[in-house]
Amino acid sequence: MHRHHRAGHKSGRAGHVQLSEERARQHKHWLLAQLEPIAEALERGLPALPAGGGVTLLTYTQALVAGLYPMTDPAAPVQAALHDPALAPLCLTLEAALPGALRALYSGLTQPGDMTVNAT
């Protein structure tokens, strides 16, 4: 089997392709350009959100969904274990959990304080 590598990628561990820093930077610039109009619309529609908070809200929402989804669609053995009535508090559906989680996220982002996303 031949492995084809795209420009900007180099071979890493067996079976993995490493992304170059330049390609990662290009992708992140593209992503930010896609998010900015949505972020600006969020800031207009959610006036309690601080200026610049739209991108933060979108970034945190992505992390929230990425964390909730596997909890609401677990592997078959976990689903079977969750039939135990004592574990009912751990049984979640995305449809039920996401609205409350988003409200809590938005509420937290509208409180005074530092909304810094990056670590620098």
C-alpha positions in Angstrom: 0.0 0.0 0.0 1.4 3.4 -1.0 0.9 6.4 1.2 0.4 9.7 -0.5 1.5 12.8 1.4 0.0 16.2 0.8 2.2 19.3 0.5 2.9 20.7 3.9 2.7 17.3 5.6 5.5 15.0 6.6 5.5 11.5 7.7 5.5 10.9 11.5 4.8 7.8 13.5 3.8 4.7 11.6 0.5 5.4 9.9 0.3 9.0 11.0 0.9 12.1 8.9 2.2 15.2 10.7 0.9 18.6 9.9 3.5 21.3 9.4 3.3 24.4 11.5 2.8 26.5 8.4 -0.2 24.4 7.3 -1.6 24.5 10.8 -1.2 28.3 10.8 -2.9 28.6 7.4 -5.8 26.5 8.5 -6.3 28.4 11.8 -6.3 31.7 9.9 -8.9 30.3 7.5 -10.9 29.1 10.5 -10.8 32.4 12.2 -12.0 34.2 9.0 -14.9 31.8 8.9 -15.8 32.3 12.6 -15.5 36.1 12.6 -18.8 36.9 10.8 -20.6 34.5 13.0 -18.9 35.8 16.2 -19.9 39.4 15.2 -23.5 38.3 14.7 -23.5 36.6 18.1 -22.1 39.8 19.7 -24.8 41.9 18.1 -27.6 39.4 19.0 -26.3 38.8 22.6 -25.6 42.2 23.9 -24.4 41.1 27.3 -21.6 39.3 25.6 -18.5 41.5 25.8 -16.8 42.8 22.6 -14.7 40.0 21.2 -16.6 37.4 23.2 -18.2 35.9 20.1 -15.1 33.9 19.1 -14.7 32.8 22.7 -18.4 31.6 22.8 -17.9 29.6 19.6 -14.6 28.1 20.8 -16.1 27.1 24.2 -19.2 25.8 22.5 -17.1 23.5 20.3 -15.4 22.2 23.4 -18.7 21.8 25.2 -20.3 19.8 22.4 -17.1 17.7 21.9 -17.3 16.8 25.6 -21.0 16.2 25.9 -21.5 14.2 22.7 -19.5 11.1 23.8 -21.3 11.2 27.2 -24.7 11.1 25.5 -23.7 8.4 23.0 -21.5 6.0 24.9 -20.2 2.7 23.8 -22.6 -0.3 24.1 -21.2 -1.7 27.4 -21.5 1.8 29.0 -25.1 2.1 27.7 -25.9 -1.3 29.2 -24.3 -0.3 32.5 -26.4 2.9 32.6 -29.6 0.8 32.8 -28.7 0.5 36.5 -31.3 2.9 38.2 -28.6 4.1 40.6 -26.7 5.5 37.5 -29.7 7.5 36.3 -28.0 10.9 37.0 -25.3 9.9 34.5 -27.8 9.2 31.7 -27.8 12.2 29.4 -29.2 13.1 26.0 -27.6 15.8 23.9 -31.0 17.3 23.3 -31.6 17.7 27.0 -28.1 18.6 28.2 -26.9 21.0 25.5 -29.4 23.9 26.0 -28.7 24.1 29.8 -25.0 23.7 29.2 -25.0 26.5 26.6 -27.1 28.8 29.0 -24.5 28.2 31.7 -21.7 28.9 29.3 -23.3 32.1 28.1 -24.2 33.2 31.6 -20.6 32.7 32.7 -19.2 34.5 29.7 -21.3 37.6 30.5 -20.1 37.9 34.1 -17.3 40.4 34.7 -13.9 38.9 34.6 -11.3 37.6 32.2 -12.6 35.8 29.2 -9.1 35.0 27.8 -9.1 31.9 25.7 -5.4 31.7 24.9 -2.7 30.8 27.3 -0.3 33.5 26.3 
